[in-house]
Amino acid sequence: MKNRDLAAMFARGSTSGQGSNMFIEGNTIYSYGKHFPVARRTPTGYLLQKRGYSKTTAVHKGYVRRAIGSYQEMDL
């Protein structure tokens, strides 16, 4: 599955799924592994990772940012 599609699934509420270098587990979407959560769903909205890691992870964050729309940035 394309990472862009996985981000859209996450925004629609999916709790599992696998892209090429991203995956959803529960209310969190990760880039490359559990060491880098990109975003987390909460009862009040979305939290987006504030930190950067690599160019590829920045692309992953962009997919998620566009898919979820409204979010709060913080270190996850």
Backbone bond lengths (Angstrom), bond angles and torsions (degrees), N, CA, C in turn:
res aa  C-N    CA-C-N  psi(-1)  N-CA   C-N-CA  omega(-1)  CA-C   N-CA-C  phi
1 M - - - 1.445 - - 1.528 108.66 -
2 K 1.314 116.30 143.69 1.462 120.26 177.76 1.523 109.92 -73.23
3 N 1.321 115.61 144.04 1.463 120.46 -179.02 1.528 111.99 -59.84
4 R 1.313 117.84 -35.20 1.472 121.84 177.80 1.528 110.16 -60.61
5 D 1.325 116.60 -41.18 1.462 121.59 179.31 1.526 110.80 -69.39
6 L 1.315 116.59 -37.49 1.457 120.87 177.78 1.531 110.21 -63.35
7 A 1.322 117.24 -41.73 1.469 121.23 177.80 1.525 110.51 -61.25
8 A 1.319 116.96 -40.29 1.466 120.97 177.80 1.528 110.73 -65.05
9 M 1.321 117.47 -40.24 1.467 121.17 176.65 1.520 110.58 -61.32
10 F 1.335 116.81 -43.01 1.457 121.70 178.33 1.529 109.87 -59.32
11 A 1.323 116.79 -44.69 1.468 121.68 -179.76 1.529 111.50 -63.55
12 R 1.323 117.24 -29.47 1.467 121.63 178.76 1.527 112.68 -85.36
13 G 1.333 117.84 -1.08 1.459 120.36 174.89 1.511 116.74 107.18
14 S 1.318 119.18 3.98 1.467 120.20 178.73 1.522 110.74 -61.22
15 T 1.341 115.64 143.51 1.457 120.90 179.96 1.526 112.34 -111.75
16 S 1.330 116.54 3.72 1.465 120.10 174.53 1.520 108.68 -154.88
17 G 1.309 114.80 153.35 1.450 121.26 178.85 1.514 109.78 160.23
18 Q 1.337 115.80 159.14 1.455 121.42 -176.04 1.518 109.65 -137.54
19 G 1.325 116.43 126.99 1.457 122.66 172.12 1.511 108.26 -104.49
20 S 1.331 117.03 -162.85 1.453 118.66 -178.48 1.528 112.71 -72.01
21 N 1.323 118.53 -37.24 1.466 121.66 176.88 1.519 111.74 -141.35
22 M 1.317 115.99 21.40 1.460 122.33 178.12 1.521 108.00 -133.69
23 F 1.331 116.04 154.53 1.462 118.97 174.28 1.520 109.94 -152.88
24 I 1.326 114.71 155.29 1.466 122.57 176.75 1.509 107.32 -107.05
25 E 1.320 115.23 133.48 1.456 121.33 173.02 1.520 106.92 -137.94
26 G 1.319 116.50 110.96 1.462 120.52 -177.38 1.523 110.89 65.88
27 N 1.310 116.19 -126.39 1.466 121.90 -178.05 1.523 113.13 -98.05
28 T 1.332 117.10 18.57 1.465 121.26 -177.51 1.520 110.16 -128.61
29 I 1.334 115.55 142.26 1.462 121.62 173.00 1.527 106.90 -114.24
30 Y 1.326 116.57 132.98 1.457 123.09 -173.19 1.528 111.49 -116.59
31 S 1.327 115.02 154.29 1.452 122.76 173.44 1.525 108.17 -112.99
32 Y 1.289 117.44 116.63 1.472 125.34 177.14 1.513 115.91 69.89
33 G 1.298 121.52 -21.73 1.455 121.92 180.00 1.510 110.62 169.34
34 K 1.320 115.36 174.73 1.462 120.31 -177.84 1.519 112.80 -67.29
35 H 1.322 117.38 -11.37 1.462 120.45 178.46 1.528 112.19 -72.74
36 F 1.367 117.87 -14.98 1.461 119.49 -179.33 1.527 111.93 -135.92
37 P 1.346 116.61 86.58 1.463 119.24 173.46 1.532 109.59 -72.54
38 V 1.306 117.38 131.55 1.467 121.98 179.30 1.522 109.98 -85.79
39 A 1.324 116.63 -44.59 1.465 120.53 -178.64 1.517 109.83 -154.53
40 R 1.321 114.17 158.03 1.463 121.14 179.13 1.520 108.50 -135.59
41 R 1.337 115.01 135.73 1.472 121.75 174.88 1.520 108.26 -84.80
42 T 1.326 117.47 135.99 1.462 122.28 175.53 1.526 107.72 -126.53
43 P 1.310 118.26 169.38 1.471 119.50 177.99 1.535 113.04 -60.71
44 T 1.329 117.13 -22.48 1.466 119.78 -176.87 1.525 113.82 -105.65
45 G 1.326 118.58 0.01 1.459 120.74 179.41 1.515 112.27 148.65
46 Y 1.326 116.58 -150.09 1.457 122.49 -176.46 1.523 111.20 -117.53
47 L 1.332 115.05 142.78 1.459 122.37 171.79 1.523 106.55 -110.87
48 L 1.321 116.81 127.85 1.463 122.01 -179.62 1.526 109.06 -109.24
49 Q 1.325 116.18 136.48 1.463 121.69 179.50 1.526 111.04 -56.25
50 K 1.307 115.99 129.35 1.465 121.99 179.66 1.533 111.18 -82.22
51 R 1.341 116.21 -38.63 1.464 121.28 -177.18 1.526 112.10 -70.21
52 G 1.314 114.87 155.54 1.449 121.26 172.10 1.517 109.30 -104.43
53 Y 1.309 117.12 169.81 1.462 119.67 179.46 1.526 110.11 -141.80
54 S 1.319 116.50 -50.69 1.464 121.32 -179.41 1.521 109.00 -155.64
55 K 1.325 115.67 173.70 1.469 119.19 177.12 1.525 110.97 -62.45
56 T 1.320 116.28 -41.44 1.459 119.80 -179.32 1.518 111.03 -65.29
57 T 1.314 117.08 -42.44 1.456 120.26 177.98 1.525 110.64 -64.56
58 A 1.317 118.02 -34.54 1.474 120.73 175.48 1.529 110.08 -61.54
59 V 1.325 117.11 -38.14 1.468 121.13 176.37 1.532 109.57 -64.70
60 H 1.327 117.13 -44.07 1.462 121.40 178.45 1.528 109.87 -59.32
61 K 1.327 116.68 -45.16 1.472 120.40 178.49 1.527 110.71 -60.76
62 G 1.313 117.14 -38.56 1.458 121.21 177.99 1.519 112.34 -62.33
63 Y 1.330 117.14 -43.05 1.469 120.71 177.38 1.523 110.47 -59.22
64 V 1.334 115.21 -46.67 1.463 119.62 -178.07 1.520 110.33 -67.90
65 R 1.310 117.49 -43.58 1.480 122.06 179.91 1.534 110.54 -55.46
66 R 1.318 115.87 -47.61 1.470 119.72 -179.76 1.527 111.64 -67.46
67 A 1.328 117.60 -35.75 1.469 121.09 -177.46 1.530 112.09 -71.38
68 I 1.329 117.06 -38.83 1.466 119.04 -174.87 1.518 113.13 -87.73
69 G 1.326 118.15 -22.78 1.467 120.31 178.27 1.515 112.94 77.16
70 S 1.305 117.69 -86.65 1.471 122.60 -175.72 1.529 110.27 -95.43
71 Y 1.328 116.48 134.54 1.464 120.70 -177.03 1.519 110.50 -159.43
72 Q 1.320 114.49 167.11 1.465 122.49 172.53 1.521 106.35 -117.64
73 E 1.336 117.93 133.48 1.470 120.75 178.99 1.514 110.53 -89.91
74 M 1.324 116.03 138.95 1.463 121.77 174.89 1.523 109.55 -165.85
75 D 1.326 116.69 166.46 1.462 121.05 175.21 1.525 107.70 -75.73
76 L 1.320 116.96 123.05 1.476 120.97 -178.88 1.496 110.65 -99.96
